[in-house]
Amino acid sequence: MTRTAEWRMGLVLVEEDGTTKARVVLDTGTTTYTGHGVARCNPQDLDIPEIGDELAASRAMKDLASKLMREANRDLESVGAGPDTVTAPPYGWPGAAT
């Protein structure tokens, strides 16, 4: 089966008084997801707006990705394909904890 979908995404950056705020919106056509990110310039650092933009945007996209992953996990669980509940021990031989 071949399927093509187009999702639209927009990113808005606002800088004010050494703080950059980012909002990213993903529109799937049926659902809209929004992520937020903030970056603050340390008073001792040079004020380079591009760095604030990059940090705030990446944090907003990370927030959006986290929300999208939670939604995917809920959808998987609703069809009986939830996450693996068996976890390996944090160290040592795999069979040593049993």
N, C-alpha and C positions, 0 to 999 in steps of 0.2 A: 504494500500500500504506500503510495506517495502522497504526502501532505505538505502543503506550504502555508505558513502563517506569518503574518507581519505584525509585530508589536512595535508601538511607537513609544519613544522615551524622550523626555525633555529634562534639562538641567538648568536651574537658575542659581546664580551666585550673587550674594550681596555682601559687600564689605563696608564696615562702619567702625571707626575708632579701634583699629587693630584686630577686629574680629570678623572673620569671614563665615557666612552661613550658606549652606547649600541645601537645595531641595531638588530631588530627582523624582520624576513621576513616570511610571510605566503604565501604559494603556494597552491592554491585551485585546481590546475590542469588546470584552464582556466584563472585565474587572480592571480596576485601577489600583495600583500599589504606589505608596509614597515612602521615600527614605529621606532622612535628615542627617546632616553632618555639620560640625562646627570646628573652626580652627582659630586659635588665638595667637597673636604675635607676642612673644616674650619681650618685655620692654628693653632688655639688654641686646636683643637681636636686631639686625637690619630689617626694615620693613620691606619685604619683597612680596608684592601682592600675588604673583604667580604661585609662590609656594603655598600661601594660604588657600588659593583656589584649588590647588592639587590636593592638599590635605582634606579640606572640607568636602570636595567632590568625591574623593575616594571613601571617606567616612560615610557619606550619604549613600553611595553605591553599595558599600558593605552592609549598611542598615537595610537597604532594599533587598539585597541578596538574601539576608537572613530571614526577612519576612516571606520572600518567595519560597525559600527552602521549607519554612514551617508550613506554608500552605501545601506544598507538594507532599510533605510527610503526612499531613491530615488527609489528603486525597488518597495516598497510598494505603493508609490505615482503613479508610472507608471501604476499600475493595479487598481488604484482607491481606495486604502486602506490606504490613508495617515494618519498622526497623528490627534488625536482629537483636534479640534479647539476650543472647549468649555472649558473654564478654570474657576475654582472655585475662589471666592474672597479669598484674602490672609488671612482674619481673619473674625470672626463673624459668624452669622448664614448664611447658604448657600443662602437663599432667600432674605437676607437683602439688597443686592446690586441691586436687580431688582426693 
